[in-house]
Amino acid sequence: MGSPPSSLQEAQRGRAASHSRALTLPSALHFASSLLLTRAGATVHEACTFDDTSEGAVHYFYDESGVRRSYTFGLAGGGYENPVGQQGEQAANGAWDRHSHSSSFHSTDVPEAAGSLNLLQPRPVVLQGMQVRRVPLEIPEEQTLMEEAPPRAQHSYKYWLLPGRWTSVRYERLALLALLDRTRGLVENILGVGLSSLVAFLGYLLLLKGFFTDIWVFQFCLVIASCQYSLLKSVQPDAASPMHGHNWVIAYSRPVYFCICCLLIWLLDALGSAQPFPPVSLYGLTLFSASFFFCARDVATVFTLCFPFVFLLGLLPQVNTCLMYLLEQIDMHGFGGTAATSPLTAVFSLSRSLLAAALLYGFCLGAIKTPWPEQHVPVLFSVFCGLLVALSYHLSRQSSDPTVLWSLIRSKLFPELEERSLETARAEPPDPLPDKMRQSVREVLHSDLVMCVVIAVLTFAISASTVFIALKSVLGFVLYALAGAVGFFTHYLLPQLRKQLPWFCLSQPVLKPLEYSQYEVRGAAQVMWFEKLYAGLQCVEKYLIYPAVVLNALTVDAHTVVSHPDKFCLYCRALLMTVAGLKLLRSAFCCPPQQYLTLAFTVLLFHFDYPRLSQGFLLDYFLMSLLCSKLWDLLYKLRFVLTYIAPWQITWGSAFHAFAQPFAVPHSAMLFVQALLSALFSTPLNPLLGSAVFIMSYARPLKFWERDYNTKRVDHSNTRLVTQLDRNPGADDNNLNSIFYEHLTRSLQHTLCGDLVLGRWGNYGPGDCFVLASDYLNALVHLIEVGNGLVTFQLRGLEFRGTYCQQREVEAITEGVEEDEGCCCCEPGHLPRVLSFNAAFGQRWLAWEVTASKYVLEGYSISDNNAASMLQVFDLRKILITYYVKSIIYYVSRSPKLEAWLSHEGIATALRPVRAPGYADSDPTFSLSVDEDYDLRLSGLSLPSFCAVHLEWIQYCASRRGQPVDQDWNSPLVTLCFGLCVLGRRALGTASHSMSASLEPFLYGLHALFKGDFRITSPRDEWVFADMDLLHRVVAPGVRMALKLHQDHFTSPDEYEEPAALYDAIAANEERLVISHEGDPAWRSAILSNTPSLLALRHVLDDASDEYKIIMLNRRHLSFRVIKVNRECVRGLWAGQQQELVFLRNRNPERGSIQNAKQALRNMINSSCDQPLGYPIYVSPLTTSLAGSHPQLRALWGGPVSLGAIARWLLHSWERLHKGCGAGCNSGGNVDDSDCGGGGGGSGLTSLASNPPLAQPTPENTAGGDQPLPPGPAWGPRPSLSGSGDGRPPPLLQWPPPRLPGPSPASPAPTEGPRPSRPPGPGLLSSEGPSGKWSLGGRKGLGGSEGEPASGSPKGSTPKSQAPLDLSLSPDINTDASPSRAAQDFPCLDGSAAESGTPTGALGDWPAPAEERESPAAQPLLEHQY
């Protein structure tokens, strides 16, 4: 490259002085200067470095033919190329080349008098890939004169040493970057110097103490040097780096690990020499002895010497990942915590557990330090047990991420900060998700406030009753047997019977859901009896059996410690009891499916096999829980390895795979050792380059990925306007389809935790991975945090139209195996509903299994139609244009600004010429083939021809408007409609580049108008700028509505012939349908808010296709197949992809590691990696699902228990008690009759409890007020007395009640005088009653309005009149009851009807007020019908 202009001019002046001639700038600079002269301030200069892409920078290069060229960068990355091919310029260019001062430009001098001997020409940089290469020139060897190149110009940088003292660093920038890393600030410099000094000091300290001798001194010095040099220049690529390029965290990882190991060696040596702790024997192992410390020191020493090998294989993660992993493992295995989602949440979760353990430790220590009387439990120990169970319950229900909790606290304590954040938010539709999450967390906290107190009191009472001491010889085995039996039935037998292939022997599930036999799911999944049984047994396990097991073990161990002090000190024993009890209870609350096996192995191992090794059941149970978790990991790893390398189903993706398959067989023992180590440290075991050779990767947390990556959708809210109009960003299918996975994530957030509790996904645990597969949606769901009533997950959506390998694996998980009749080499068939031998054998050698074939989830069904086929002929385009015009007229007549537009002087002046006789708009875009109102006589669009076609539609639309408007043919309304219709069609023609006769330009213009790109180019249309709402509110929605009407035209062509039908159809579409461009943020907002239907016009730009599709979405319940994948298979394949792409830098897009392998779903799993390792179209953020948001589970268990709910229940019970007593004393009626307003006699209204059972409503009917009410009395739900608006009715009430027999009168009965005032009944207590000042509100919450007196008539007003109820039509009602009594009792269900003055007719047609029918209080009533 060329040097700066100043250096070039100095070199030219030097040459001019020595050779007596002047050289000018190369002609390329003059060429670039001439091109950039029009730009003010544009300076053309020769580029100094490779990276100089500033405006005016000139680069020189040779093309593939050896022709020298120049390239000048312009504005925004553009530029100009100048072919330097003139023969007269070669001398000047050669002279310029000889005196280039650039360090990256290699040149040779070319003498002027060379004559016929052409010397070697300079070979500068070729810009392709910005790599230096020499261009060979075809010069005969005999004419080549080899001359030594002149020395490079040396660049130097002044480095400040002392004030006024500088030194020169003779390195160019690229060479300096190749030698040293660039630090980003003073803090990094200080940290680097501090760490390097600490490494040197600790290394000197260990050498001084003589830990290393002979050759190991040299090896240790190499380790020190490598750790220090990594602070100067990081290793790129690094085997433990999760990202490409420079990773500043990795640069500090080696010295940090070195310092930790050196400190550990020094500390262990000091402990072994001093022996501050007495040796302790635990499970046959002697701890805290001198040999123990020295052995640990030697292990740490050998590990430190192996640092080069360890870092080469990437066995140690970067520092922040290691910190998060250690904190998560300590919290999970030590205190029973859940998984962490970031280093900060890991610190928060462990701090919370330590705080709870510290609080409980004092109570436990105080309880076991005092002597226990015989058959008596101290009060302090009972308090410890109560607090232990209550705190464990509370911690198990809290997420490790405190973000939502902190936002809730901030909104309560610092509301001004919340308001400020809302003010600074962008003006876009608000996302309801944060408010829902805060509400859910608030409900959990309110429930825990009550439940923790109840649990603590009950546990205290049970512990103080001495039942665990009195029955300790029998109670323990009874609890163990009960836990084992319930666990086996709940977590093994029931899930196996519900699987798609039970025990891989049967071809159908034994316990089938109701939707199993349905071809197309039409509603939400129904709760089956075995789902209720599964949820109930889980509750019994979590809240009764395992707390009793832990409390029994705590009491027995504490009594043993107090009676017979063992070798442990009381302080250590109290700590072990506290930590073990906290861990076991939290684990039982969070993940009960894994507990019964742990308990069974504990009993078998320490009660029957090795009773002499037992250290107390509590400590044995604690140790076995750690051991079982590692054994489960080892089992999953071995299953993955054996399934992956099975020779009869291995798929070789490359030649390396074929070579590695036999090579891995002799190393099976090493593979087993690696599996043991990886299970011990919870590290992935990944196949090398996707082959049969496995190596251990570095430790990772359950979250696995170290970056918080999630998909950023490209739409109009985050792109520039010019790119939206010209290049249409985000027009690919993957970006547009990602919104469906986002909606699927929202649906899972509401239902996932509840479905897991109901057993619809089978057994589950933290770290498990599932695949959801449907017709077009294929997503991987990764469970990260599993708590008591909460699940944190991440969804990774794959491409709709995936690769060939993905399609083969999707077919493998969706195809049935019932048709397979093979047995080895023959086909004898199989028994009914039983798998054949080959099918059963093949299913056992898979890393996945189908747990549910009909999992119902709310989503969108997607239908796409090719727009080209719908608009191919001119008649179809004419229909679209006609609907376009009619839609514009509709939106004009419906606009609230119509009067302002009609009275606008500028608009009226601009449209006045169209009324002139003979006026026609003869734009070339209008034609008879597509415009129905085209005036052939005037060759254009005229007002008379427009009125001949559309005047009837205009008049009808105007008649439907509330205010009358002039509708004559020459009225301002018709003129405005004509002007807007002409403008809209001209805009379509302009967007089509005046080539609307062709299909492709027509579709291009239609899509441009659909997304809102209106180009007003004609002066006759500039009047529309008087109010931009004419475009935004009339023309733009007209285009979109026309597309919907045109699509409906294919189903029923004559449906919209009548104006009334067309008007109603447009109004209905406008109300229930969202028509928008997919790049509009309103599209995403509509989908996430569960809009019933949506429509869009999509322009798909792929490598091989350029087409337009009409996308129609309808919200409905979709059916998915749930496939559980071996979690170690997923972790291993993810780790293998990271190693292959980041460390080994395999950029082959068809590499063998992503070829399909049906037994492990290799392609689907590798495709779901974070970009750029994989290519998912959507990766969700970490999302938390709570059990309280599941409607069916909420209806099954009831709402959250809170103080307000308890108060409402007590008040309602008190009200029912008073009504029941009053009804029983007066007429012998029952409580149900009196609650419904009966009580007028024993043969009054039939009790609701005696009604026949009603069909359960579907979720569509319960979702809102869209569905019409069934015939019958519209009895609204009774709001609560507290007036909180909850409106949850008592369980005995059912809605709707059965319609009473008898015909309904056609009209209400006339009123007959005033209604008698209603005296206060026994269930109605005024605020100041005769018995005192405490009483219930008379009408508040009992069907009346707030503040109404108990007498039934408002204060200060006359009583309203009411017609007596005609009860003679019903044979079930005693007609002897007085009308006044009936009129008094029945309206208590709905007191607002009497106050509004609405006459009341017969019981069958008794209307309910609109405010109660539409009240949100009716929603909880419907939820209880599941």
NORFENZI-V18352 format. One record per residue. N is the residue number from 1. RES is the residue in one small letter. PHI is phi in whole degrees, 0 to 359 (NA if undefined). Layout:
BEGIN
n=<N N>
res=<RES RES>
phi=<PHI PHI>
END
This chain:
BEGIN
n=<1 2 3 4 5 6 7 8 9 10 11 12 13 14 15 16 17 18 19 20 21 22 23 24 25 26 27 28 29 30 31 32 33 34 35 36 37 38 39 40 41 42 43 44 45 46 47 48 49 50 51 52 53 54 55 56 57 58 59 60 61 62 63 64 65 66 67 68 69 70 71 72 73 74 75 76 77 78 79 80 81 82 83 84 85 86 87 88 89 90 91 92 93 94 95 96 97 98 99 100 101 102 103 104 105 106 107 108 109 110 111 112 113 114 115 116 117 118 119 120 121 122 123 124 125 126 127 128 129 130 131 132 133 134 135 136 137 138 139 140 141 142 143 144 145 146 147 148 149 150 151 152 153 154 155 156 157 158 159 160 161 162 163 164 165 166 167 168 169 170 171 172 173 174 175 176 177 178 179 180 181 182 183 184 185 186 187 188 189 190 191 192 193 194 195 196 197 198 199 200 201 202 203 204 205 206 207 208 209 210 211 212 213 214 215 216 217 218 219 220 221 222 223 224 225 226 227 228 229 230 231 232 233 234 235 236 237 238 239 240 241 242 243 244 245 246 247 248 249 250 251 252 253 254 255 256 257 258 259 260 261 262 263 264 265 266 267 268 269 270 271 272 273 274 275 276 277 278 279 280 281 282 283 284 285 286 287 288 289 290 291 292 293 294 295 296 297 298 299 300 301 302 303 304 305 306 307 308 309 310 311 312 313 314 315 316 317 318 319 320 321 322 323 324 325 326 327 328 329 330 331 332 333 334 335 336 337 338 339 340 341 342 343 344 345 346 347 348 349 350 351 352 353 354 355 356 357 358 359 360 361 362 363 364 365 366 367 368 369 370 371 372 373 374 375 376 377 378 379 380 381 382 383 384 385 386 387 388 389 390 391 392 393 394 395 396 397 398 399 400 401 402 403 404 405 406 407 408 409 410 411 412 413 414 415 416 417 418 419 420 421 422 423 424 425 426 427 428 429 430 431 432 433 434 435 436 437 438 439 440 441 442 443 444 445 446 447 448 449 450 451 452 453 454 455 456 457 458 459 460 461 462 463 464 465 466 467 468 469 470 471 472 473 474 475 476 477 478 479 480 481 482 483 484 485 486 487 488 489 490 491 492 493 494 495 496 497 498 499 500 501 502 503 504 505 506 507 508 509 510 511 512 513 514 515 516 517 518 519 520 521 522 523 524 525 526 527 528 529 530 531 532 533 534 535 536 537 538 539 540 541 542 543 544 545 546 547 548 549 550 551 552 553 554 555 556 557 558 559 560 561 562 563 564 565 566 567 568 569 570 571 572 573 574 575 576 577 578 579 580 581 582 583 584 585 586 587 588 589 590 591 592 593 594 595 596 597 598 599 600 601 602 603 604 605 606 607 608 609 610 611 612 613 614 615 616 617 618 619 620 621 622 623 624 625 626 627 628 629 630 631 632 633 634 635 636 637 638 639 640 641 642 643 644 645 646 647 648 649 650 651 652 653 654 655 656 657 658 659 660 661 662 663 664 665 666 667 668 669 670 671 672 673 674 675 676 677 678 679 680 681 682 683 684 685 686 687 688 689 690 691 692 693 694 695 696 697 698 699 700 701 702 703 704 705 706 707 708 709 710 711 712 713 714 715 716 717 718 719 720 721 722 723 724 725 726 727 728 729 730 731 732 733 734 735 736 737 738 739 740 741 742 743 744 745 746 747 748 749 750 751 752 753 754 755 756 757 758 759 760 761 762 763 764 765 766 767 768 769 770 771 772 773 774 775 776 777 778 779 780 781 782 783 784 785 786 787 788 789 790 791 792 793 794 795 796 797 798 799 800 801 802 803 804 805 806 807 808 809 810 811 812 813 814 815 816 817 818 819 820 821 822 823 824 825 826 827 828 829 830 831 832 833 834 835 836 837 838 839 840 841 842 843 844 845 846 847 848 849 850 851 852 853 854 855 856 857 858 859 860 861 862 863 864 865 866 867 868 869 870 871 872 873 874 875 876 877 878 879 880 881 882 883 884 885 886 887 888 889 890 891 892 893 894 895 896 897 898 899 900 901 902 903 904 905 906 907 908 909 910 911 912 913 914 915 916 917 918 919 920 921 922 923 924 925 926 927 928 929 930 931 932 933 934 935 936 937 938 939 940 941 942 943 944 945 946 947 948 949 950 951 952 953 954 955 956 957 958 959 960 961 962 963 964 965 966 967 968 969 970 971 972 973 974 975 976 977 978 979 980 981 982 983 984 985 986 987 988 989 990 991 992 993 994 995 996 997 998 999 1000 1001 1002 1003 1004 1005 1006 1007 1008 1009 1010 1011 1012 1013 1014 1015 1016 1017 1018 1019 1020 1021 1022 1023 1024 1025 1026 1027 1028 1029 1030 1031 1032 1033 1034 1035 1036 1037 1038 1039 1040 1041 1042 1043 1044 1045 1046 1047 1048 1049 1050 1051 1052 1053 1054 1055 1056 1057 1058 1059 1060 1061 1062 1063 1064 1065 1066 1067 1068 1069 1070 1071 1072 1073 1074 1075 1076 1077 1078 1079 1080 1081 1082 1083 1084 1085 1086 1087 1088 1089 1090 1091 1092 1093 1094 1095 1096 1097 1098 1099 1100 1101 1102 1103 1104 1105 1106 1107 1108 1109 1110 1111 1112 1113 1114 1115 1116 1117 1118 1119 1120 1121 1122 1123 1124 1125 1126 1127 1128 1129 1130 1131 1132 1133 1134 1135 1136 1137 1138 1139 1140 1141 1142 1143 1144 1145 1146 1147 1148 1149 1150 1151 1152 1153 1154 1155 1156 1157 1158 1159 1160 1161 1162 1163 1164 1165 1166 1167 1168 1169 1170 1171 1172 1173 1174 1175 1176 1177 1178 1179 1180 1181 1182 1183 1184 1185 1186 1187 1188 1189 1190 1191 1192 1193 1194 1195 1196 1197 1198 1199 1200 1201 1202 1203 1204 1205 1206 1207 1208 1209 1210 1211 1212 1213 1214 1215 1216 1217 1218 1219 1220 1221 1222 1223 1224 1225 1226 1227 1228 1229 1230 1231 1232 1233 1234 1235 1236 1237 1238 1239 1240 1241 1242 1243 1244 1245 1246 1247 1248 1249 1250 1251 1252 1253 1254 1255 1256 1257 1258 1259 1260 1261 1262 1263 1264 1265 1266 1267 1268 1269 1270 1271 1272 1273 1274 1275 1276 1277 1278 1279 1280 1281 1282 1283 1284 1285 1286 1287 1288 1289 1290 1291 1292 1293 1294 1295 1296 1297 1298 1299 1300 1301 1302 1303 1304 1305 1306 1307 1308 1309 1310 1311 1312 1313 1314 1315 1316 1317 1318 1319 1320 1321 1322 1323 1324 1325 1326 1327 1328 1329 1330 1331 1332 1333 1334 1335 1336 1337 1338 1339 1340 1341 1342 1343 1344 1345 1346 1347 1348 1349 1350 1351 1352 1353 1354 1355 1356 1357 1358 1359 1360 1361 1362 1363 1364 1365 1366 1367 1368 1369 1370 1371 1372 1373 1374 1375 1376 1377 1378 1379 1380 1381 1382 1383 1384 1385 1386 1387 1388 1389 1390 1391 1392 1393 1394 1395 1396 1397 1398 1399 1400 1401 1402 1403 1404 1405 1406 1407 1408 1409 1410 1411 1412 1413 1414 1415 1416 1417 1418 1419 1420 1421 1422 1423 1424 1425 1426>
res=<m g s p p s s l q e a q r g r a a s h s r a l t l p s a l h f a s s l l l t r a g a t v h e a c t f d d t s e g a v h y f y d e s g v r r s y t f g l a g g g y e n p v g q q g e q a a n g a w d r h s h s s s f h s t d v p e a a g s l n l l q p r p v v l q g m q v r r v p l e i p e e q t l m e e a p p r a q h s y k y w l l p g r w t s v r y e r l a l l a l l d r t r g l v e n i l g v g l s s l v a f l g y l l l l k g f f t d i w v f q f c l v i a s c q y s l l k s v q p d a a s p m h g h n w v i a y s r p v y f c i c c l l i w l l d a l g s a q p f p p v s l y g l t l f s a s f f f c a r d v a t v f t l c f p f v f l l g l l p q v n t c l m y l l e q i d m h g f g g t a a t s p l t a v f s l s r s l l a a a l l y g f c l g a i k t p w p e q h v p v l f s v f c g l l v a l s y h l s r q s s d p t v l w s l i r s k l f p e l e e r s l e t a r a e p p d p l p d k m r q s v r e v l h s d l v m c v v i a v l t f a i s a s t v f i a l k s v l g f v l y a l a g a v g f f t h y l l p q l r k q l p w f c l s q p v l k p l e y s q y e v r g a a q v m w f e k l y a g l q c v e k y l i y p a v v l n a l t v d a h t v v s h p d k f c l y c r a l l m t v a g l k l l r s a f c c p p q q y l t l a f t v l l f h f d y p r l s q g f l l d y f l m s l l c s k l w d l l y k l r f v l t y i a p w q i t w g s a f h a f a q p f a v p h s a m l f v q a l l s a l f s t p l n p l l g s a v f i m s y a r p l k f w e r d y n t k r v d h s n t r l v t q l d r n p g a d d n n l n s i f y e h l t r s l q h t l c g d l v l g r w g n y g p g d c f v l a s d y l n a l v h l i e v g n g l v t f q l r g l e f r g t y c q q r e v e a i t e g v e e d e g c c c c e p g h l p r v l s f n a a f g q r w l a w e v t a s k y v l e g y s i s d n n a a s m l q v f d l r k i l i t y y v k s i i y y v s r s p k l e a w l s h e g i a t a l r p v r a p g y a d s d p t f s l s v d e d y d l r l s g l s l p s f c a v h l e w i q y c a s r r g q p v d q d w n s p l v t l c f g l c v l g r r a l g t a s h s m s a s l e p f l y g l h a l f k g d f r i t s p r d e w v f a d m d l l h r v v a p g v r m a l k l h q d h f t s p d e y e e p a a l y d a i a a n e e r l v i s h e g d p a w r s a i l s n t p s l l a l r h v l d d a s d e y k i i m l n r r h l s f r v i k v n r e c v r g l w a g q q q e l v f l r n r n p e r g s i q n a k q a l r n m i n s s c d q p l g y p i y v s p l t t s l a g s h p q l r a l w g g p v s l g a i a r w l l h s w e r l h k g c g a g c n s g g n v d d s d c g g g g g g s g l t s l a s n p p l a q p t p e n t a g g d q p l p p g p a w g p r p s l s g s g d g r p p p l l q w p p p r l p g p s p a s p a p t e g p r p s r p p g p g l l s s e g p s g k w s l g g r k g l g g s e g e p a s g s p k g s t p k s q a p l d l s l s p d i n t d a s p s r a a q d f p c l d g s a a e s g t p t g a l g d w p a p a e e r e s p a a q p l l e h q y>
phi=<NA 280 274 299 301 297 295 295 293 296 295 292 294 296 291 294 290 272 251 59 207 248 246 255 296 301 295 297 294 294 297 294 295 293 283 258 294 290 272 289 79 279 251 265 215 280 294 274 224 298 275 282 242 290 295 93 285 254 246 247 203 250 277 293 270 84 275 280 224 231 225 247 284 252 285 58 85 284 182 225 250 237 287 271 239 288 290 289 268 294 295 295 295 295 294 296 296 294 250 288 259 282 287 256 242 261 217 230 289 240 298 287 263 287 69 280 275 276 277 299 280 296 240 279 285 267 286 291 76 53 241 278 214 267 268 290 251 280 238 300 295 288 261 265 246 280 236 286 289 292 295 291 283 271 269 229 241 277 250 280 257 229 302 86 244 232 226 264 256 272 223 281 296 294 292 291 292 289 265 230 278 274 279 262 179 291 296 294 297 296 294 296 293 295 293 296 294 293 299 295 293 292 296 296 296 290 293 293 279 79 285 235 223 58 291 289 295 297 297 294 294 296 296 298 297 294 292 286 290 296 285 271 219 286 282 225 276 253 293 256 275 274 218 283 77 287 237 292 290 296 299 263 290 297 297 294 297 296 296 296 294 296 297 293 297 295 292 294 294 294 292 292 282 274 51 283 246 289 298 231 259 228 55 82 252 270 253 64 264 295 295 297 293 292 294 297 296 294 297 295 294 296 297 294 293 270 305 302 291 296 284 294 278 69 273 242 284 290 298 293 294 296 297 296 296 296 295 293 294 295 290 285 273 263 237 75 284 260 291 259 250 195 301 293 292 295 296 297 294 292 297 296 293 295 296 294 294 295 294 283 298 297 295 294 295 295 285 267 280 269 291 261 291 294 54 209 248 298 296 296 290 295 296 299 295 297 294 297 292 294 293 297 297 293 293 290 265 253 281 286 267 272 297 293 296 292 296 293 295 295 292 271 271 233 294 293 293 293 294 294 292 289 290 277 290 287 281 213 304 292 274 286 296 301 294 295 294 296 295 294 295 297 296 296 294 296 293 295 299 273 292 295 294 296 296 297 292 296 296 301 294 293 293 286 280 61 291 286 277 291 245 292 282 242 298 300 292 296 293 296 295 294 295 295 293 295 295 297 291 281 254 238 290 297 299 294 291 265 294 294 233 301 55 55 238 267 266 220 292 282 259 260 287 295 272 297 270 277 288 227 287 246 201 292 294 275 282 269 293 287 289 297 296 297 295 292 293 297 297 298 298 291 255 236 288 291 300 293 297 291 295 297 293 299 294 294 294 295 295 292 296 291 283 228 301 260 289 281 287 297 293 292 295 296 295 295 294 293 294 294 297 296 293 292 291 294 294 294 291 276 223 291 299 260 271 290 291 299 295 295 294 296 294 293 284 259 253 237 277 230 292 288 273 293 248 101 298 296 290 297 296 296 294 291 295 294 293 293 297 288 291 297 299 296 296 296 294 295 298 296 296 294 292 288 256 302 294 277 223 290 244 274 271 203 293 296 296 294 285 284 299 286 291 280 294 292 256 293 296 295 295 293 296 296 296 296 294 292 290 294 258 55 250 289 245 251 285 288 56 77 265 273 266 250 227 274 262 277 290 224 288 295 297 74 283 272 253 272 268 211 289 253 287 266 214 288 277 230 230 285 295 292 287 293 279 264 262 53 294 72 276 278 299 296 293 285 278 296 294 289 289 294 293 296 295 296 296 294 297 279 240 297 297 295 293 295 295 280 81 281 250 77 290 213 197 296 92 290 234 230 244 259 233 226 298 227 262 226 227 255 253 251 280 252 244 240 241 272 89 211 218 255 223 222 252 235 269 265 294 295 255 282 286 299 296 294 296 294 286 295 297 293 272 254 281 271 247 289 281 290 243 277 220 60 259 241 232 280 93 208 290 299 61 233 287 287 296 295 293 295 293 293 292 284 250 234 272 213 210 275 266 206 260 225 264 263 214 284 198 239 275 249 234 234 240 287 291 295 289 276 232 290 261 291 296 290 291 296 297 297 295 297 295 299 294 292 292 298 298 298 289 294 289 272 289 288 261 298 298 294 292 292 265 286 290 296 293 296 294 291 264 296 295 289 277 294 297 82 281 208 271 257 293 296 284 274 208 290 286 239 255 290 261 289 269 291 290 263 57 177 258 239 293 298 293 295 291 298 261 244 294 298 293 295 293 292 297 292 290 279 280 294 264 291 224 297 238 293 294 254 282 300 296 295 297 296 297 296 297 290 292 295 298 296 290 291 297 295 293 295 294 274 60 56 233 291 291 271 288 297 297 296 294 298 292 297 292 297 290 295 271 96 268 261 252 272 250 270 297 288 252 287 296 292 287 297 207 290 294 297 276 287 254 237 287 299 294 295 298 290 292 297 295 293 294 294 290 293 298 287 281 216 296 261 289 257 290 279 299 296 295 293 296 294 294 295 296 292 296 295 277 252 241 253 247 204 286 289 275 285 302 294 295 296 297 292 291 289 266 62 295 300 218 218 217 208 251 253 254 262 244 245 297 247 217 217 221 244 232 262 262 240 245 227 284 201 269 255 253 237 261 258 244 270 252 303 295 288 294 293 296 293 292 298 295 295 294 295 294 289 273 271 274 275 56 274 260 290 292 249 294 292 285 247 285 292 220 297 288 235 52 297 291 294 291 291 291 274 297 298 292 268 290 246 219 286 273 205 233 282 292 296 241 253 251 249 293 292 273 276 294 289 291 294 290 284 263 90 288 293 278 216 296 294 295 295 296 294 295 296 295 293 297 297 295 295 297 295 293 295 295 295 293 292 287 278 223 77 287 264 293 295 296 293 289 265 96 282 102 280 166 294 259 284 299 293 296 294 292 270 288 294 295 263 292 288 288 279 298 294 286 267 287 182 263 286 277 290 286 290 295 128 296 275 271 282 292 277 291 285 292 288 72 281 85 291 68 281 282 291 299 283 284 234 225 276 289 293 288 290 293 114 290 263 292 287 218 295 289 293 286 232 87 288 282 294 295 260 286 294 274 292 267 242 243 280 290 228 270 291 272 150 270 265 192 271 296 296 244 296 82 245 99 260 273 289 88 281 295 289 286 103 243 297 288 82 222 279 296 279 275 211 281 290 283 274 262 285 283 255 288 274 250 289 282 285 295 292 298 295 294 294 293 279 271 296 293 295 288 209 285 288 293 290 286 283 81 285 292 250 264 293 295 294 247 289 279 260 299 293 291 274 293 262 290 294 291 285 295 300 296 288 296 278 270 290>
END
